[in-house]
């Protein structure tokens, strides 16, 4: 009888840990994305203008594709 209780408590702790871990990881990731947003076309355009380049839409598209490929490799 006592082994059944031990198993039930272990399963309950496992489920609670998984659910709690999911929500903690989700909140942490949302905070990270809010503080460090991914680079979009507008940010890329501003960075290139700050470097003294006059970016064309073709150049921006090329850089976005290159960055996407780099992320896909990881």
RODO-2510 file (C-alpha; in nm, 4 decimals, decimal comma):
residues 74
     n   res          X          Y          Z
     1     x     0,0000     0,0000     0,0000
     2     x     0,2788     0,2443     0,0838
     3     x     0,4572     0,1835    -0,2487
     4     x     0,1435     0,2951    -0,4325
     5     x     0,1523     0,6260    -0,2428
     6     x     0,5195     0,6732    -0,3196
     7     x     0,4564     0,6153    -0,6906
     8     x     0,1560     0,8512    -0,6931
     9     x     0,3497     1,1254    -0,5143
    10     x     0,6437     1,0805    -0,7535
    11     x     0,4135     1,1044    -1,0563
    12     x     0,2371     1,4114    -0,9148
    13     x     0,5733     1,5791    -0,8479
    14     x     0,6878     1,4958    -1,2019
    15     x     0,3740     1,6410    -1,3596
    16     x     0,3886     1,9543    -1,1437
    17     x     0,7569     1,9982    -1,2286
    18     x     0,6937     1,9640    -1,6019
    19     x     0,4015     2,2072    -1,5997
    20     x     0,5854     2,4563    -1,3786
    21     x     0,9012     2,4292    -1,5890
    22     x     0,7081     2,4907    -1,9084
    23     x     0,5488     2,8104    -1,7797
    24     x     0,8723     2,9400    -1,6258
    25     x     1,0628     2,8738    -1,9521
    26     x     0,7847     3,0390    -2,1535
    27     x     0,7879     3,3528    -1,9366
    28     x     1,1676     3,3697    -1,9470
    29     x     1,1696     3,3408    -2,3271
    30     x     0,9023     3,6084    -2,3664
    31     x     1,1021     3,8475    -2,1461
    32     x     1,4182     3,7742    -2,3460
    33     x     1,2442     3,8413    -2,6777
    34     x     1,0996     4,1643    -2,5415
    35     x     1,4443     4,2883    -2,4314
    36     x     1,6304     4,1551    -2,7389
    37     x     1,3999     4,1618    -3,0417
    38     x     1,5202     3,9861    -3,3560
    39     x     1,6609     4,2091    -3,6293
    40     x     1,4021     4,3127    -3,8879
    41     x     1,4347     4,5001    -4,2168
    42     x     1,3866     4,8420    -4,0582
    43     x     1,6665     4,7837    -3,8046
    44     x     1,8941     4,6578    -4,0805
    45     x     1,8192     4,9668    -4,2921
    46     x     1,9030     5,1992    -4,0002
    47     x     2,2281     5,0127    -3,9264
    48     x     2,3389     5,0379    -4,2887
    49     x     2,2555     5,4093    -4,3010
    50     x     2,4583     5,4650    -3,9827
    51     x     2,7529     5,2940    -4,1538
    52     x     2,7248     5,5426    -4,4396
    53     x     2,5605     5,3107    -4,6919
    54     x     2,2464     5,3887    -4,8860
    55     x     2,0717     5,0492    -4,8744
    56     x     1,8558     4,9279    -5,1596
    57     x     1,5704     4,6848    -5,1008
    58     x     1,7650     4,4182    -5,2927
    59     x     2,0661     4,4544    -5,0622
    60     x     1,8452     4,4379    -4,7523
    61     x     1,6720     4,1245    -4,8830
    62     x     2,0113     3,9618    -4,9489
    63     x     2,1308     4,0383    -4,5973
    64     x     1,8067     3,9123    -4,4399
    65     x     1,8377     3,5842    -4,6348
    66     x     2,2009     3,5480    -4,5305
    67     x     2,1109     3,6058    -4,1657
    68     x     1,8252     3,3549    -4,1916
    69     x     2,0602     3,0930    -4,3383
    70     x     2,3071     3,1557    -4,0561
    71     x     2,0330     3,1055    -3,7968
    72     x     1,9123     2,7863    -3,9670
    73     x     2,2645     2,6383    -3,9426
    74     x     2,2543     2,6695    -3,5638
***
